[in-house]
Amino acid sequence: MFIKSKTNDKIKEVKELSKSAQSRREKSLFVCDGLRLCADAVSSGSEIVNVFYTDSFLQKHEKDAISVISAAKNSYEIDGSLMNYVSDTVSPQGIICVVKAKEKPLTLEKMKKYIALDDIQSPDNLGAVMRTAEALGIDGLIICGGCDIYNPKAVRASMGAVFRLPILKVKDLSGYINECKDKGIYTYASVPEKDASDISEVDFRDGGICVIGNEGNGITADVIDACKEKVTILMKGRAESLNAAAAASIIMWEMTR
């Protein structure tokens, strides 16, 4: 089927899903833009509801395009101008999928290593944390508040990790941390405080959860109080703190090395 109008219901849905976290939650759908992410969605076993592609993309990437198109319930050809309209990237490749949201379930276990995110707002930071967590072998991600994991920027920055990394969403992080402590799971709050334990000297052999805080405000006081230990990244120079994704990368490296 060929679509050429911006007023088409399928086109309007893609635009809405790209812009609205509420719409993504209500419909349990999100958008993947570009061949790499669309192919990752297929290989992960995700349900591809709709795929939109241009003829020029099909001609250039026929084999890969057909593998995505054949996996989708519905496929639509659109022209380049309409692809530019629905895509939120500067130079779209020419293929976009609408995917059914389905997180990989996470059940915490002793001796394994997890990162918890307390109200992370930037989709770029969120996606970068997911990507690094998968790369370093973190066993799962716990998310409370903040940015939607299916924000298009977060999905792109994750480089497909959003499909593969076990993720748990919680509404009360301090309460969840307390539950984990009661089960014998170690819990750490990462803070920019000199009296906290140096992250490079903490023994993570028994696993645990380390919490990363909001970009501007850090970890909330109740979550810090709930954690058993405070850890910090000792810094030189005049910087008082690190970008959330950068701090998370250092912490995950120390947890898994």
Secondary structure by P-SEA (a helix, b strand, c coil): ccccccccaaaaaaaaaaccaaaaaaacbbbbccaaaaaaaaaacccccbbbbcaaaaaacaaaaaaaaaaccbbbbbcaaaaaaaccccccccbbbbccccccbbbbbccccbbbbcccccaaaaaaaaaaaaaacccbbbbccccccccaaaaaaacccccccbbbbbccaaaaaaaaaaabbbbbbbccccccccccccccccbbbbbbbcccccccaaaaaaccbbbbbbbccccccccaaaaaaaaaaaacc
